[in-house]
Amino acid sequence: MLSPELIELSVDNAFAEFKVTPNTHGPLTEEAIYSLLALPDFDSLYPLEGNIQKAVIQVNQLCGQDDGQFEQFFQIAERRNGQIEVEISEDKMSAQMQLTAAWGGEEVTIQDILKSLKTNNVGMGLSKVKIQTLLKQLTELQPGKTCKSVIATGKASINGVNARIERKVPLARERLLQPQQREDGTVDMRNLGAVIMVKPKDLLVIKHPSTSGSKGYNIHGEVLEPTPGKDIALTPGDGTEIDPSNPNHLIASVAGQPVETKSGMKVDDVLNIKDVDVGYGNVDFKGSILITGDVHEGMVVKSTGDITVMGFVDSSSLIAEGDVIVSKGIIGRQLKEKELSTKIKANGQICAQFIQYSDLDAQGEILVTKQLLHSYSKTKQKLTVSDANGRRGDLVGGIVKADKGLKAVVIGATAGTKTEVFCAMKQSDLKQNLKELDQSIKEMVVAKLELAARLKKLPPKSEWQGDEMMVEQVKMMLEQKQKMADEQAKEEAEFEFIKQEIEGYYQDNRIEANKHIFANVEIHIGNAFIRTQREHGTCTVFNQNQEITFDYNAKN
């Protein structure tokens, strides 16, 4: 054990000084020196490890030598004040503070913390409670020990909610999935209920306006602007009007059948026909059409609204600016390669219980409740072959092109009938739209800067406010500036909307099979392709890294 007299505090009390004569006190070990530092007055000082190692080496080298008779001097410990470290997250949304207990020096104070926060420009989202807790923890720490906590948190901006339109009246197509219940509780599939009609002043649609969102901030106090929700214009169609007492309500102005449009609804006159055959002739009607019987071979029916057929459609053509709803079945036959005898085209949806050998083209969804056989089906939305319970719905043969995905109970057949499915083929178009929007936004920013520079160069208002032409010119420039700002905000919201759609494109637009996908089904999702070689059970099929992936655990 080395003598305690070998260690003492420096004159300014800042260091522990070790004075040793090699020939008298050597050889040394590091443990012997550290035992001296464990003495009172020194145990709270910070050991200078490098100096201690140097002392041991130097003393041991001189031990037994002529120079070993001379006293050696080393600073082996020092006082250190408490330390503050502030770590700011990469996104500037949080700051973590670490406090280190002092080694015999000055402990961290609240004034030190405030100074450090100012130096690191942390001024928003501070938690007084967490800072006070840290200071309390610090008093209980041994020298050199640390405590840390997140003491500042930013507030994320909340993006606005997109406007949405809530329909308050049912549509003709919804009757297909709502057969009437008999008194005994059974369902009458032949009776789909009365035709949906409205009268003047009936509420058709409620628009829930978009919201602008709320601003946020980071810990530096920089404002985080939200992305405003995308607006939708509520546009009155024929037979409708905006409610004078509420600009977000669309009401009927005439009696008739409600028909959905892209930005609201319209109310059509309804033409009632028993059967469309050679005796009645082709139909071209401005309004909606209700056919209580069948549409016979070779006939053409056109409507500016919905076409509802309570019976069958056989080898004929139906063209509607609204929906085409067939309560029973659509039947066709093969005329020649890739040409079928029945053609159904709708700007809205196509709905039927049973379809075979038919050419279907819809802007909206295609819904088949029982079977879709050997048909060419094209929709910009989703194609569904399933009843309401998801127990029955067979897609067999033909070609399906469904931009937003496909859902069916069974796809293909046990006999290996060739069935082709194309989904989610439009991502490249979305990426091109995004690129064009990005360029347009950049050009708008430049134009706004140029306009702002022109406004800045204007002479003082007192020099031109009496000049009517100059006043008008300035007014036009200010209006143009506001118009560009509004347009930029609109395009930026559209940019974010498309960007999100691209990011989740293949997860959102996929194929769902409630029971089976049989062999010889050709699946195209984007650029990914596979031809099934075996039967697959309940699964979801999607494009993952440009390869077709089957997920058997997903809940359809």
Residue pairs with C-beta under 8 A, 6 or more apart in sequence:
1 32
1 35
2 20
2 25
2 28
2 32
2 33
2 35
2 36
3 25
4 36
4 39
6 18
6 19
6 20
6 25
6 36
7 16
7 17
7 18
7 19
7 36
7 37
7 39
7 42
7 76
8 16
8 17
8 19
9 15
9 16
9 17
9 41
9 42
10 16
10 17
10 75
13 79
14 78
14 79
15 45
15 75
15 77
15 78
15 79
16 37
16 42
16 45
16 75
16 76
16 77
16 78
17 73
17 74
17 75
17 76
18 33
18 36
18 55
18 73
18 74
18 75
18 76
19 71
19 72
19 73
19 74
20 26
20 28
20 55
20 59
20 71
20 72
20 74
21 68
21 69
21 70
21 71
21 72
22 59
22 60
22 62
22 63
22 64
22 65
22 67
22 68
22 69
22 72
23 62
23 63
23 64
23 65
23 68
23 69
25 59
26 59
26 60
26 62
26 63
26 64
26 68
27 59
27 60
27 63
28 55
28 56
28 59
28 60
29 56
30 52
30 53
30 56
33 52
33 55
33 56
33 76
34 47
34 52
36 42
36 76
37 43
37 45
37 47
37 76
37 77
42 77
44 103
44 104
44 143
45 77
45 78
45 79
45 103
45 104
46 77
46 78
46 79
46 80
46 103
46 104
46 143
46 144
47 76
47 77
48 75
48 76
48 77
48 78
51 74
51 75
51 76
52 74
52 76
54 74
55 72
55 74
55 76
58 72
59 72
62 68
62 72
78 103
79 102
79 103
79 104
79 105
80 102
80 103
80 104
80 105
81 102
81 105
81 106
81 107
81 108
82 99
82 100
82 101
82 102
82 105
82 106
82 107
82 108
82 112
82 138
83 98
83 99
83 100
83 108
84 97
84 98
84 99
84 100
84 108
84 112
84 113
84 116
85 97
85 98
85 100
86 95
86 96
86 97
86 98
86 116
86 117
86 120
86 122
87 95
87 96
87 97
87 98
88 94
88 95
88 120
88 122
88 219
89 95
89 96
91 218
92 154
92 218
92 219
92 220
92 222
93 153
93 154
93 156
93 218
93 219
94 125
94 150
94 152
94 153
94 154
94 219
95 120
95 122
95 150
95 151
95 152
95 219
96 148
96 149
96 150
96 151
97 113
97 116
97 131
97 134
97 148
97 149
97 150
97 151
98 146
98 147
98 148
99 108
99 134
99 135
99 137
99 138
99 146
99 147
99 148
100 144
100 145
100 146
101 107
101 138
101 141
101 142
101 143
101 144
101 145
101 146
102 108
102 143
103 143
103 144
104 143
107 138
107 139
108 135
108 138
110 131
110 135
113 131
113 135
117 123
117 126
117 152
121 220
122 152
122 219
122 220
123 219
123 220
123 221
124 152
124 154
124 217
124 218
124 219
124 220
124 221
125 152
125 153
125 154
125 155
125 217
125 219
126 151
126 152
127 150
127 151
127 152
127 153
130 149
130 150
130 151
131 151
133 149
134 147
134 148
134 149
134 151
137 147
138 147
141 147
152 219
153 219
154 216
154 217
154 218
154 219
154 224
155 216
155 217
155 224
156 216
156 224
157 213
157 214
157 215
157 216
157 224
157 225
157 226
157 227
158 213
158 214
158 216
158 226
159 213
159 226
159 227
159 228
159 229
159 496
160 210
160 211
160 212
160 213
160 226
160 227
160 228
160 229
160 493
161 210
161 211
161 213
161 229
162 210
162 229
162 230
162 231
162 232
162 497
163 207
163 208
163 209
163 210
163 229
163 230
163 231
163 232
164 207
164 208
164 232
165 205
165 206
165 207
165 208
165 232
165 234
165 263
165 264
166 205
166 206
166 207
166 208
167 204
167 205
167 260
167 265
168 203
168 204
168 205
168 206
169 196
169 198
169 202
169 203
169 204
169 258
169 265
170 196
171 196
171 258
171 259
171 260
171 306
171 323
172 195
172 196
172 257
172 288
172 306
172 308
172 323
172 325
173 306
173 323
173 325
173 348
173 349
173 351
173 367
175 192
175 193
175 196
175 325
175 327
176 192
176 325
176 327
176 351
176 352
176 353
176 367
176 369
177 367
177 369
177 388
178 192
178 193
179 187
179 188
179 189
179 191
179 192
179 193
180 187
180 188
180 191
180 192
180 193
181 187
181 188
182 188
192 310
192 327
195 257
195 270
195 290
195 308
196 257
196 258
197 255
197 256
197 257
197 270
198 204
198 252
198 255
198 256
198 257
198 258
198 267
199 252
199 255
200 251
200 252
200 253
200 254
200 255
201 251
201 252
202 251
202 252
203 243
203 249
203 250
203 251
204 240
204 250
204 251
204 252
204 258
204 264
204 265
204 267
205 234
205 249
205 250
205 264
205 265
206 248
206 249
206 250
207 232
207 234
207 248
207 249
207 250
208 248
209 231
209 248
210 228
210 229
210 230
210 231
210 232
211 228
211 229
212 226
212 228
212 229
213 226
213 227
213 228
213 229
214 226
215 223
215 224
215 225
215 226
216 223
216 224
216 226
217 223
217 224
218 224
227 492
227 493
227 496
228 489
228 493
229 493
230 493
230 494
230 497
232 263
233 263
234 242
234 247
234 248
234 250
234 263
234 264
235 261
235 263
235 264
236 242
236 250
236 264
237 259
237 261
237 264
237 265
237 266
237 267
238 266
238 267
238 268
239 252
239 253
239 254
239 256
239 266
239 267
239 268
240 250
240 251
240 252
240 253
240 264
240 265
240 266
240 267
241 250
241 251
241 253
242 249
242 250
242 251
243 249
243 250
243 251
250 264
250 265
252 258
252 267
253 267
254 267
255 267
256 267
256 268
256 269
256 270
256 287
256 288
257 267
257 268
257 269
257 270
257 287
257 288
257 290
257 305
257 306
258 265
258 266
258 267
259 265
259 266
259 267
259 268
259 288
259 305
259 306
259 322
259 323
259 348
260 322
260 323
260 348
266 305
268 287
268 288
268 304
268 305
268 306
268 322
269 286
269 287
269 288
270 287
270 288
270 289
270 290
271 283
271 285
271 287
271 288
271 289
271 290
272 290
272 292
273 280
273 283
273 289
273 290
273 291
273 292
273 293
274 291
274 292
274 293
275 291
275 293
275 294
275 295
275 296
275 311
276 282
276 283
276 291
276 293
276 294
276 295
276 296
276 299
276 301
276 316
277 294
277 296
277 299
278 296
278 298
278 299
282 299
282 300
282 301
282 302
283 289
283 299
283 300
283 301
283 302
283 303
284 300
284 302
285 302
285 303
285 304
286 304
287 303
287 304
287 305
288 303
288 305
288 306
288 307
288 308
288 322
289 301
289 303
289 305
289 306
289 307
289 308
290 308
290 310
291 301
291 307
291 308
291 309
291 310
291 311
292 310
292 311
293 310
293 311
294 309
294 311
294 312
294 313
294 314
295 301
295 309
295 311
295 312
295 313
295 314
295 316
295 318
296 314
296 316
297 314
297 315
297 316
297 341
298 315
298 316
299 316
299 317
300 316
300 317
300 318
300 319
301 307
301 316
301 317
301 318
301 319
302 319
302 320
303 319
303 320
303 321
303 322
304 321
304 322
305 320
305 321
305 322
306 320
306 322
306 323
306 324
306 325
306 348
307 318
307 320
307 322
307 323
307 324
307 325
307 346
308 325
308 326
308 327
309 318
309 324
309 325
309 326
309 327
309 328
310 327
310 328
311 327
311 328
312 326
312 328
312 329
312 330
312 331
313 326
313 329
313 330
313 331
313 342
313 344
313 352
314 331
314 332
314 342
315 331
315 332
315 333
315 341
315 342
316 342
317 342
317 343
317 344
317 345
318 324
318 343
318 344
318 345
318 346
319 345
319 346
320 345
320 346
320 347
320 348
321 346
321 347
321 348
322 346
322 347
322 348
323 346
323 348
323 349
323 350
323 351
323 364
324 344
324 345
324 346
324 348
324 349
324 350
324 351
324 362
325 349
325 351
325 352
326 351
326 352
326 353
327 352
327 353
328 352
328 353
328 354
329 352
329 353
329 354
329 355
329 356
330 342
330 344
330 352
330 354
330 355
330 356
330 358
331 342
331 354
331 356
331 357
331 358
332 340
332 341
332 342
332 356
332 357
332 358
332 359
332 375
333 340
333 341
333 357
334 340
334 341
334 357
334 374
335 341
338 376
340 357
340 358
340 359
340 375
340 376
341 357
342 357
342 358
342 359
343 358
343 359
343 361
344 350
344 358
344 359
344 360
344 361
344 362
345 361
345 362
346 361
346 362
346 363
346 364
347 362
347 363
347 364
348 362
348 363
348 364
349 362
349 364
349 365
349 366
349 367
349 381
350 360
350 362
350 364
350 365
350 366
350 367
350 379
351 366
351 367
351 368
352 367
352 368
352 369
353 368
353 369
353 370
354 368
354 370
354 371
355 368
355 371
355 372
355 373
355 375
356 371
356 372
356 373
356 374
356 375
357 373
357 374
357 375
358 375
358 376
359 375
359 376
360 366
360 375
360 376
360 377
360 378
360 379
361 378
361 379
362 378
362 379
362 380
362 381
363 379
363 380
363 381
364 379
364 380
364 381
365 379
365 381
365 382
365 383
365 384
365 404
366 377
366 379
366 381
366 382
366 383
366 384
366 402
367 383
367 384
368 383
368 384
368 385
368 393
368 395
369 386
369 387
369 388
369 392
369 393
370 387
370 392
370 393
370 394
371 385
371 393
371 394
371 395
371 396
372 385
372 394
372 395
372 396
372 398
372 408
373 394
373 396
373 397
373 398
374 396
374 397
374 398
375 397
375 398
376 398
376 399
377 383
377 398
377 399
377 400
377 401
377 402
378 401
378 402
379 401
379 402
379 403
379 404
380 403
380 404
381 402
381 403
381 404
382 402
382 404
382 405
382 406
382 407
383 400
383 402
383 405
383 406
383 407
384 393
384 406
384 407
384 408
385 393
385 394
385 395
385 406
385 407
385 408
385 409
386 392
386 393
386 407
386 408
386 409
386 514
387 393
387 409
390 409
390 514
390 556
391 409
391 514
392 409
393 408
393 409
393 410
393 514
394 408
394 409
394 410
394 413
395 406
395 408
395 410
395 411
395 412
395 419
396 410
396 412
396 413
396 417
396 419
397 413
397 417
397 418
397 419
398 419
398 420
399 420
399 421
399 422
400 406
400 419
400 420
400 421
400 422
400 423
401 422
401 425
402 421
402 422
402 423
403 423
403 424
403 425
403 426
403 509
404 423
404 424
404 508
404 509
405 423
405 424
405 508
405 509
405 510
405 511
405 512
406 421
406 423
406 511
406 512
407 511
407 512
407 514
407 556
408 512
408 513
408 514
409 513
409 514
409 515
409 516
410 513
410 514
410 515
410 516
410 517
410 518
411 419
411 421
411 511
411 513
411 516
411 517
411 518
411 521
412 419
412 516
412 517
412 518
412 519
412 520
412 521
412 532
413 419
413 518
414 518
416 518
416 519
416 520
417 518
417 520
418 520
418 521
418 522
419 520
419 521
419 522
420 521
420 522
420 524
421 511
421 521
421 522
421 523
421 524
422 524
423 509
423 510
423 511
423 524
423 525
424 505
424 506
424 509
424 510
424 525
424 526
424 543
425 524
425 526
427 502
427 505
427 506
427 526
430 498
430 501
430 502
430 505
431 502
433 498
434 495
434 498
434 499
434 502
437 491
437 494
437 495
437 498
438 495
440 491
441 488
441 491
441 492
441 495
444 484
444 487
444 488
444 491
445 488
447 484
448 481
448 484
448 485
448 488
451 477
451 480
451 481
451 484
452 481
454 477
455 474
455 477
455 478
455 481
458 464
458 474
464 470
464 471
464 474
465 471
501 508
505 526
506 525
506 526
506 542
506 543
506 544
507 542
509 525
510 525
510 540
510 541
510 542
510 543
511 523
511 525
511 540
511 541
511 542
512 539
512 540
512 541
512 554
512 556
513 536
513 538
513 539
513 540
513 541
513 556
514 538
514 556
515 537
515 538
516 535
516 536
516 537
516 538
517 532
517 535
517 536
517 539
517 541
518 532
518 535
519 532
519 533
519 534
519 535
520 531
520 532
521 531
521 532
522 529
522 530
522 531
523 529
523 530
523 531
523 532
523 541
523 548
525 541
525 542
525 543
525 548
526 543
526 546
527 543
527 546
528 543
528 546
528 547
528 548
529 548
530 548
536 550
536 552
537 552
538 552
538 556
539 550
539 551
539 552
539 554
540 550
540 551
540 554
540 556
541 548
541 549
541 550
541 551
542 548
542 549
542 551
543 549
